[in-house]
Structure formats: C-alpha cells, structure tokens
C-alpha cells in the first residue's frame, strides 16, 4: 500500500471518522459543497501533519523559531510525503517586494546587466533599488514620495498680509517672512516671480533673519514642512500622522519618475533597453524582446524566458515584473507561488492547491491544467480542492465529501474516476451532468446609470453604462480591465454603490458572525431580560469576560526568543466567560451554548424573535447555515466573508450593489443558490453588477458587458454590451467562445 497515502479515523473539525486511501503520484481532486470537510482533510490533517513531522527533524534550537503545529485528531496517517502548500493567501509584502523579487527573476536580470550592460558601472547591487548602490537617493528606491499638497498650504489668490498661508501652524511665519524683508507681503502669491516662489517655498540661501529679539535660520514653507513632518519618522504621533495624511499626497518621485533606480543604473543598457524598460514590459511580450538582445550569454536568457513563460502559462501574462506583490489578488498570488515551484528540482513531493482556478477566465484554465500535469509527471502527488468542472476533468482520482455542510457533512460520498463521478448520483455528479441554459427572458433595459470616461491603467477611454434594476455581469479575461472600469469609471460617479468583495470583513479573534450581522447585542438583552442581570455580563469583551484570560479563551506565553505560544485557558476551558455567567440561561441554554449554535439551528431557536430571526435567515439563505454564531470572523474563508457582508444588505432596496467574483469557493449547487439570491436583490428594486468568470452566472445575466479582447495592453476595451443571447454571436469576445 506504499502507492497510497492512507488516512485512518480522521475526526478533525466536522470529519466523521474518515478513512481514505489517496493514490500517490496522481492528481486527486477533492470536491463537495462549501463546509463539507475538504479543508479539514487536506489542510488541517495532511498538510499540518506533514509539516509537523518535518519540523521535528530539525534541532530543538531551530524548532523554537518555527511555527507550531498540533497533531490532528486522526488515528493514523501512513506513507505521507513532505508537503508544499500553495494556498490563496495574498503574498503581501511591502513596496520593495515585486513580482521580480518574489520569483527570483530579479537577481538574474541584475547579474545580466552587471556583466553585459554598457557602460559598465559595477556589481549587481548597482541595479537593485533595495540596495544603497542602486536606489534613487531621493525616494530611497520606493519610486514614490510623500509630497506636500500646495493647495492645502497656500492660497495663490491672496497675499501674505491677507492670509495666504492656510496651514494654521505656519500662519505666524507670514509676519517673519514679510518683516525680514524676504518677501512682499502685499503681492498676491500668483503674481510672485520664480525667485520669490523659491524663497517662499525653500529659501535655502537666505540665511539668518530676525524674529523678534532673536535671529532664526530662514526656511521656506516646503522645506520647513518636510523637516518637521516627513523627515523624522521616529517622532511620529497620531496627531502628526493625521496632519501628514491631510497635507500630503503619495506622488511619483520627481527625480526617478517612479523608476526607483539611480540615474547611473538607468544609463546602463543592453541593446536599446535599460533594466527598468525590461521590468516594465508585460510578461507576454518580454520573452521575445529578451531573445533578441545582442548577448553571448544565452544561458541566463534561457532561464529567464523559461521562468517568465511559466507565469504566462498561468494566465499572468498581463502583469509586469515591477508589479508590487502587495497589489496582487489571492488568485494571482497563488499562481505566482505555483510558478515558483515549477522551477525547482524536487520530486516525490505532496503538492496541495486550494481552488487554483479562482480569478481565472475559462480560457486560462487549460494552461493551468497543464501545470498540474507537469508536476505529476515529475513524480509528485498533486491534491487539489476545486469546484471548476474544467479542472475536475483532469483528475486521475476524485474524492467528494458531503453530503452537505458543517455537521451535515464530513463523510466520503464518492471515490473514483471523473467518468464515474459524472454518472454518479452525488451532488457533484448531478450538477456536472446538468447544463445551465442561457437566460432567454432577460429583464427589460430602460434607463442606464452612466459612469465617466476613463483611461486609467490599460483602459482606452472607456465609459461603463449599467442598466437600472437588472443583473449585469461584467466579464473578460484576467487583466482585461474589469476592476479598473468599475473603480475609475463607475464608482467615481456612484460612490455610494455598495461594493462587496472578499476583504469586506476585517475580523479578529473578538469579532464573530453574530457581532458582524448586528445580533449579538439583542441576544445579550434577551439574556438580561430573562435573568435580571446587566447586559454587559453576557459579553466576553466586558463584565462577563473570564478574568484569567481576559475573554480571549486562551493565554499567551512569551518565552524570550521563542515564538509566542497560545494555550487554552485553564480556568474557562476556552469558553471565554466567567464560570458564573454560564449559570444564567435563556430557553434552557447558557450564552456559550447559544454561540455554539449553527446558523441553521439558531433559525429555529430564535424563531419567536423576529429581529434576530430575520438576520439569521439571510445567512441561511446565503448558504452559511453550517457556521456557528460565535465563529470568529478571522477564521472565515474569503467567500464566506463576502457572503457574510452580503447578508447585512439582504433586505435593502433601491441600492446599487457591486459583487466581486461572488462564486469564489462555491460548489456548483451553491452557485445555483447564489443566482437565486442575486435575483432576489434585483427583484427588490436594486441594481446588481457582478464581476465574474463563472459561466453559469454569466448565462443568467440580464445584461452582459465583456471587456477585452485580451489582458494588459491588449485589453481595456468594452468589446460587447447586450444580452447573453447576443453575446454568443460576438466574434470579438473571448468569453463567447466558452459559453
């Protein structure tokens, strides 16, 4: 049985004593409804145990600096390889982290210019904006610089004597500047000569000037502000930061114009290009340019072209190597991580992917599938959590969990080939064989909500028009300009439109589902009314908090240089409340029992409390019946957070809603439910715009807007507007080919 990874008696989270054999050196896809237990089996069991066992091979000194993994609730795991987890977490990083640095393409490019660039200026460091030798001195290699907003400092239509200085802390300087004879106090600022403006703003050559009984070194308004607010970050107070936010703008560096490098580095070229020119090209255009460079070093070029082509194959051809990693979406981040691993020489590894097709247009899924096949053919085991039928098709083996979510899931419903799954009577099998029809009865289009014309990023002077009281689906290949069109055309005109994306819930360990949808306070009041106790006694953030752990449910141990360790509170047992609070009950349950209820259970429990029932019903309708009232929002997935935010808007009317890829993380059966929910919003008199690649949602739209025809510079145009019936006949639309 060494050809299988064997899991015996897995009871992690909602799993119900699951025993399963997973074939090694194959592609196995795990599917099932959201919350069915896929992540519990793959991430919380296999990935965590693999990493835990691997960490134990390191010396104790090294282990103290590494993440801690608890042993999963499983009887045994056999034949488990070392794992590489490629999840949806954003790469993050600061302004110095770019696509080139995260993929290790930057060092090769720098070495190339250090060796072959003309004129020769020195070592590799001279071409890095993160090193003193190569960075622009003005912006320290950031490419941007906080710049004073002069309109906030000076009114050019006034003279100094009439109060031209608008910034209150500097208004007394008007007397100094005029009294010292440096500037004309009666002349309007807009009439100043260049020399006078230089003295007003900088005045570095003026020297000492009288100020009452003393002499002070003269400083112009801009120089004074820079020294007092921007050049001393070690004395930053909240008040000072507020002033900086109000008075400055993050603008391109005036010296390097956003190129980050020194003039010396930018003067070095290979052929007609400096290093910035190449880093700023779209990835799908760069290989051809690299191959045409007049170089003898073909080995470095071959390595660069191979790595860049991997990223292009993953549907990232519209990006540039200069793209900051902090601006990449979760789906883009995951594909960048995949690209990194394609270049390594490791074999017999366990690769784990979490819905890698997220954010991908159907056109790009085929390229993604080829990547998984390459990894498998190199001798690795590939495990993928996925809902997209086009990805499921390539599986050597499919495992479906279910039958439903939460306490109603956690069981193996199917194991076998894709062909067998297609013919099975499981939930996934039924929906794979079910074809969604095109919307042949769209809502009538009368009035349009029109945005402004925009040429931001790759847009070609485009304006978004959305028909009122309809479901509009905005689609197009990755990088075509959909999000830019929404942000720079439509939301500029309609800033009050409700934007629901996956970053909409900023959760922490003290925020839970009940607090977010606004029912925690009513629940506390029910307990207060029933027991005669104060409302705040039933809050773990207030009087009811366990005094030992402060209502966290755990204690923290800071062990000098070791990682902080969280341990379940020994007094409250992780329940977060004082023990005496648990003696007070409402309908036979204490406050912890109530917070442990799933949304589905709470719907029945609070049936006689209309305000609470209404809010909970919205969560249930949105397919979140399996999460608990007390579940921390920080533990929710991106798709769950998005639906949680949508629940707070469920009963609103007359609004504009923009949903950013709401199908993320949803099973095919959940998507059918989602379409019903969206139609509920439209039927309530709302206008709904959905940014989406999922074909079933596109097919059900009243009005389709396709942006393209491709990504990056080859996109940025609206190639189609109309009904889905007309879209399939549009020869310019890439989306039409995949309906």
N, C-alpha and C positions, 0 to 999 in steps of 0.2 A: 504493500500500500504506500510505498515511498513516492509513488507518482501522484499522490493526493495530499492536500492539506486537510487534516481531519480535526474537526471541532466536535467535542463531546459535552453535552449537558450545559449549553450556554443559557444563562439566566440574566444576562446584562440588560438593565433597563426593562423594556417590555417583552424581551425574548422569553419564550416558554419552553425551557429545557431543550433547546435546539441542538440537534446533532446533524452534521452535514459534512460531506466529502467534496472538496473543491479541487478540480484537476490542476496539476502543475503544468507549466509551460504551455498554457492555453489562455484564451481570452474568455473570462467568465463575467457575465453581466448580471447585476443584481437589480431587480425592478420590483415594483409594488407601490401602493399608494403612499403619500407623504405620511410619515409617522408609523409606518408598518414595522420598522425594526432594522432596515437596511444599514443605517449608520451604526447602530448598536453592534451589529455583527461584524461589519468591515472595519470601522474606525475604533470603536470602544473596545472591541475584542482583539481582532487580528493585528491591527496597526499598533495599538498600545502595548500588547504583549510582545510583539516583535521588537519594539523599541526598548521596552523594559529589560528584556533578556539581553539585548545588545549592549545596553548601558552597564549591565552587571559585569561585562567582560573588561571594563576599564578599571584602573586602580582606584581605590577609595578617594584619594586626593582629587582625581579628575571628576569622579561621580558627584562630588559635592557642588560642582558648578553646573551640573546638567539638570534638565527638567526631571521631575519625579513622576513616575507612572505607577498607579496602583494595579495590583493583579486583578484581571477581570473575573467576574462571577461565572467561572466555567470549570467543569471538572477536569478537562484535559484538552491540550492542543498538540497535535503531532505533525512533524515534518514542516515546521514553519520557517520560511526563509527570512533573511533580513529584508525590511520593507523600506520603500521610498514612497512617501505620501505626497500627492500633488493635489492640493485642495483649492477651494475658491477664495481663500483669504487673500486680500489685496496685498501686493508686495510692499506697499507703504514706502518708507524711506524718506529722506529729506531732499532738499533741492539739489543736492550734489549726487544723488543716485539717479542714473538714467538707464535706458534700455541697453546702451552700450556697456555700461559698467556692470550691470547685473548679469549680463550674459557672457562676460569676459571677452567681448569683442574689442572693447576699448584698448586693453594692453597691446593687442596685436596691431591695431591701427596706429597706436602711438609709436611702437617699435618700427613699423614700416616707414613712418615719416622721419624718425630719428636717423635711420640708416640711409634712406633713398631720397629724402626731401632736399630741395635746393632753395636757398642756400643752407648749408649745414650749420646748425646753431648749437648742437649739443645733445645731451642724453634724452631718454624717454620722458623724464619729468618735465621737460620744456613744452610738452604737448598735452599736459594734464591740467585741467582747470581746478583740480583739487590739490595741486602742489604749488608752493610759492614760486617756483621757477617758471611755471607756465600760466598761472592765473592772471587775469586782468587785475591790476592793482586797485583800480577804482572801486570795483564791486566785489573783490576777493573771489572771483570765479563763479559768482552766482548768476550773473547776466542781468540782474535787476537790482534796483537801488531805491530805497525809500527817498522820495523827492518831495520837497515842500510844495504844497498847493498854493501858489502865489495869490490866487483869488480869495483864499482864506486869510491871507496875511495883509494884503494891500488892496485898497480901492483906488484904481488908477484915475478915477474921475474927481478925486479930492486932492487937496494939498495937505502937507504935513500939519499945518496950522489948523486945518479944518477937520482933522481926524482921519487921515488916510490909512493909518495903521489900525487894522481891525483886530489883531491878536492882543487881547487885553493885557497879558503880562508884559508886552513890549510897548504899550502906548506912551509911557513916560519917556521912552527913548526919543520921541519926536522933539521934545524940548532940548535934549542933549545934541541931536544932530543939527538942529537949527541954531541953537545957542552957540555952538562951537564954530559956526560959520561954514560947516562942511557942506550943507545942503540949503537950498532956497525953500523956506517954509511956506511961501505964498504961491508957489508954482505947482500946478496940477502934475501929478506923477506921470500922466500920459504924455506930458509935454517935456519931460526930462530928456536930456541928451544921453548918449550911450555912456559917457564918462560919469554923469550924475547917477545913472541907474547902477553902474558898477560900484560907486561909493555907497549908495543906498543898500544894495544887497550884500556887498562884500567889504570894500574899503580896506583892503589889506595893506595899502601903502600910506594910509592916513596917519598912523602912529597914535600918540597920546593926545587926548582932548580934555578940556576942563569939564568937570561935573560938580558944580557947587564949589566947595573948598578943596576938592581933590582933582587929580587927573587920572583918567582911566584909559586903557588901551581901546581904541575905537574898533568896533566890529559891526559889520553890516547885518541886516536882518537875517539873511540866509545863513551866513557864517555863524551868527550867534545861535540860531535855532539848531543848526547841525551839531555844534559843540555841546549845547545844553541838553538836547533831547536824543540825538541819534548816535553820537559817538561815545557814549558812556553807558553801555548796556548793563554794567554791574550795579548801577544805582536805579534800577527800574522799579517804580512804584505803580500801583494800579491807576493812580491819578495821571501819572506821566504817560503810561501806556494809552490811556484814553485820549490824551492830548495828541499823541502821535497818530492814533487812528483817525482822528478828526482832521488833522492838519496835513497829512501826507498821502501820497499815492505810490503804489509799488510800480515804478516805471522802468523802461529799458535803461540799462546803464548808458550814459552819454558817451563814454569812452569806447567800449567794445560793441555797443548796439546789440547787446544780448548774446554775443558770441562767446563770452566768458573767458576767452584766452587773451594772452598778451599780444600786442602788435607784432612782436618778434615772431611768435609762434604762427600767427596768421599770415606772415610774409613768406613762410616756407611752403613750397608747392611741389607736387608730383604731377607733371604734365600741366594741366590748366587748373588743378584743384588744390586748395589747402585742406587741412583736416576738418575744418568746420563745414566746408562745402559738402564733403562726403557724408559727414554725420547728419547733415540736414536733409539729405535725399530720402525719398520714400524707399522702403526696403525692396519693393518690387522693381525699382529702377536701378538700384545700386549695383547688383552683380555685373550687369552689362558694362557699366562705367569702370568698375574695378578691373575687369578682364581686359579693357582697352588701355589701361595705364601703361606708360613706357617703362616697364620694370623687368629686371632679370630674376627677381625673387618671386618665382611662380608658386613656391610652396606656401608662403604666407597668404597670397591671393586665393589659392585653392581652399585654404582653411576658412578664410573669411567668407568666401562665396558659399561654401557648404553650410556654415552656421546661419548665414542670412537666408539661404533658401529654405532651411528648416522652419524659420519663423514665417516666411511667405506661405509655405505649405500649410501652416497652422492658421491661415486666414488673417495674418498680421501685416500683410504687405503694404497697408496704408500708413503704418507707423514710420517714424524716423528713429535713428539711433540716439538722437538727442532728446527723445521724449522722456520726461521725468517719470519715474516709476510710481510716484505718489498720485499721478493723474490716471493711471490705468484702472480699468474696471476689474471686478472679481474674475470675470471670464477671460479678459485679456491677460491678467496676472497668471492665471492657471496655465494658459497656453504658452506664456513666456517660460514658466517653470518646465513645461514639457520639452520645449526647445532646448533648454539647458541640458536635460538628461539624455537627449538624443545623441549628444556629442561625447558621452562617456563610454568607457570600455567595459563596464560592469556587466556580468551575466549571472543567470540563476538568481535574480533578484525578484522581489514581490513588489510590483508597481500598483498603487491604489489611486484611482481617479474618482473625483466627486463631480458628477454631471459635467463633463468637459465640453459638451455641446452648447452650454449656456452662452448666450450672446452671439451665437454663430448663425449666419444665414444658411439655409439648406444647401446652397451652392458649395459652401466651405466644409460641410460635414464629411464629404468623400475624402478630402485631403487629410482631415483629422483621423479618419478610419485607417488610412494608410500608415499613419504614425503608430497606431496601436499594433498593427500587423507587423511592422518592422521591429518593435520592441519584443513581441512574442517570438519572432523568427530569430532573434538574437539569443534565445534560450531563457527568456524571462517569463514569469507568471503575471498576467495582467488582470486586475479586478476593477470593474467599472460600475459605479452606481449611475444608472441612466434611465430616462423615460423616453428619449427620442427613438422612434421606430427605426430610423435610418442608421442609428448606431447599434441598436439591439440586433440588427440583421447580421452583423459581422461576428457575433458571438459563436465560440465553439461550444459554449455551455451557458444556459440561462437558469438562474435561480430566482423565483418570485416569492416574496414574503407577503404576509397578509393574515386573514382576508381583508381586514380593514386597518384602521389606525389605532395607536395607543393601546389601551387594554384589550381592544378587539383585534389586535394584530399580534406580531411576534411569533408566527408559525410559518413553516416552509409549506408553500402551496403548490410549488411546481419545481422540478429539476429535469432538465433535458435540453434538446436542441431547439433552435429558433423555429424550425419547421414544426416540431411537436407542440411548441408553445402556441403557434399560430392556430393550431387545430384544437387546442385545449379549451376547457370551459372556465378557466380562471379569468379574473377581472382583466388582466393584461391581454390574455388571448382573445377575449371578446372584443376589446377595443382595437386590437391590431387588425382584426378582420372587418371592422366597421369603417365604412367610408363616410366622411363628412361631406354633405352636399353644399354646393355654393348657395349663398343667400340669393334666392330668386325673387324675394319680395322685400327689398330694402325700404327703409323709411324714406318718405319724400324729402327732397332737398329744396329748401326755400331760401332762407337768409343765410349769409356767410359771416363768420367772425374773421376779419382780416388782420393779419399781423403787419409788420413793417418790412420793407425790403432790406435784405442783409447780404453782405459779402464776407462775413466773418469766417475765419479758417478757410475751408475749401468751398464755401457757398459761392455760386455765380449769380449774385444779385437776385436772390430768390425771396419770395413772399409766401408765407403759409396762409391758406384760406381753409377754414374749418366750418362745415355746415352745422347750424344750430340744431340741438335736440336730436342728434344722431350718434351712432357709434362709428367713429373714424379710426381706421387703422393706418398708422404711419409705418411703412416698412422700407426695406432696402438692404443691400449687403452691408457688412460691418465696415465702418469708416466712411459711409457714403455721405454723412452729414445730417442724419436724422435728429440727433440730440442738439446739434448746433442750430438747426432750423427751429426747433422748439424754443430754445433759450434766447436766441438773438433776433428772432422774428416775432414769434407768437407771445412769449411771456413778457416781452418788453411792452407790448400793447395791453396785455391782460395779466398784470402782476398778481392779481388776486386768485388766479386759477389754482386749484388745489393740486399740487404735484406729489404723487405717491410713488416713491421709489423704495429701494431696499435699505436705504440708510435713514429711513424716516423715524426709526425708534432708537434713541440713544439710551440704551439700557445700562444699568449697573446692578450689583447684587441686591440692592434695596428696592429696585423697581420691579414690579411683577405685572402679569397680564391684567389683574383686577385694577391696579392703580392706573395703568395706562388708559383703560377704557372708562375710567371715572366711576367705578362702582365700589371701590374699597371703603370710601367714607360712608356711603349708605349702608354697607354691611356692618361697619363698626357701630353705626347708630341703631341698627336693629338689635345688636347685642346689648348696647347700652339701655335701650328701652325695655328689653326683656329682663335684664338683670338689675337695673337700677344703678349700675356703675358708670363712671365717667367714660366718655367716648375714647379718650386718648389711652385708656387702659388696654384697648384692643388693637393698639398699634405697636409693632416691634421697632418703630423708629422713635417712640415716645415713652410714655409711662409704663407700657407693658413690656418693654424690652428686657430680656434676660440681662441681669446686672453683670454677669461674669463675662459674656461675650459682646455685650452692647447691642444685642439684637441681630448680630451677623449670622449666628448659627455655628460659627467656628472661631477658634482662637488662632492668633498668628505667633509663630516663634521665630525671632530674628537671631540666627546663630552666627554672629560675627560675619565672616566672609562667605558663609553658605547662603543658598537661596532661602527665602522666607518660606516656612512650612505652614500649611493650613491644616489644623486638626479639628475634628468635630467637637463642639463644646461639650465638656463632660457634665455640665450642670443641666442644660436644657436638651441635650441629645440632638442638637441641630434644629430644634423646633423654634428657636429664636425668642420665645416668650418666657416670662416668669412662670414658674410652675403653677402659682395660684390663679393665674389668668385662665388656665385650662380647666378650672373647676366651673367656670361660667359657661352656660350652654344656651344655644338657640335651636329649637326644634330637635333637641337631643344631641347636637354636635357642638364641640367647642370650636374656637376660631381656627385652630390648626386643621381640624377635620374639614372645615369648610374650605380652607385654602387648598386642601389636597383634592377637592372635588375636580373632576374634569369638567370642561365647559358643557359637555353633553349631560353629565349628572347634575350640574348646577342649574341647567334649564328647568329640570323638574323640581329641584329643591326650592328654587325661588319663584315657582310658578305663580304664587299669590302676591308677589311684589312686582308690580308692572314695570317700574323704572329699571330695576335690576334685570328682570326677565327680558326686556326689550334689548338691552345692550348685549346680554349673553346670547340671545337668539341670533343677533347679527354675526357674532363669532362662529356660531354653529353653522349658519348658512354659508359662511366663507370657508368651510371645511376645516375649522380649527377645533372641532369638538373633542379632540383627543388630548389637547394641552390642559394643564391644570390652572386654576385661578391664581395660585401662588407661584407659578413658574416664573423664575427670574427672566426678564426680557433679554438679558445679556446671553442667555442660553438658546435663544430662538435663532433659527436659520434666517437667511435673507428673505426668502419667500414668505416665511411665517411673519416676519416683522412687517412686511409690506401689507399683508392681509390684515394684520392687527391694526395698522393705521387706517386701512380702508374701512374697517368695522366702525371706527369713530365717526365716519362720514355717511354711514349706510342709509340713514333716513333723511338726509339733506335734500333740498330741492332747489332748482334754478341755479346751480353752480356749474363751473367748468372743471372737469377732472382730467388730469394727465397721468396715465399709468405707464410706468417704465418697465417693460418686459414682465408683466404680472404672471406669466406662465412659468417663471423660474421655479424649479423644484417641484413642479406639479406633475402627477401621473395623468395619463390620458383621460381617466374618469374624472379627475379633479378639474381638468380643463373644461369639460362639459359643464360642470357645476359653475366654474368661473364665468363662462359665457352667459349663463343664466343670471348670475349676479350683476354682470356689467349691463345686461339688458334691463335689469331691474332699475339700475341707476338712470338709464336713458328714459325708461317708461315713467319715471318720477319727474321728468321735465328737465333733466340735466344733459349737458353736452359732454361726451366722453371721448377722449383721444387716447389710443393705446399704441405705444411704440412696441412693435412685436415682430418676431420672425416665425412664430409657430403657425403652421399652415392652417390648422383648424380654426384658429381665431381670425386669421386673415379672411378665410372663406365666409365667415359670419358677419363681416363688417358691412355697414350700410354704404360707406364711402371709403375708398382706398386711395392713399397717396404714396406713391413709390418714388424713393429718392435714389439717384444713381447717376449713370448706369453702373458705376463701379465704386471702389473706395478711394479715399485720398483725393489727389488732384484730378483723377478720372471720374470723380463723383461731384456732389454739390449741386445737382440739378434735379428739379421735380420732373421725372420722366412720364409720370401718369397721374391723373386725377379722375376719379369716376367710380362706378360700381364695380364689384368684383367680377360680374359677368362680362364687362367690357375689358377688364384687366387681362383676362386670359388671351385676348386677341391682340395685346400690345406687343409688337415685335422688339421694342426698345427696352422692355422690362425684364430684368433678370429674374425677378420674383415670379412673373407669369409662367416661366418655364417649370417651376416647381409646384404649381398648384395641381 
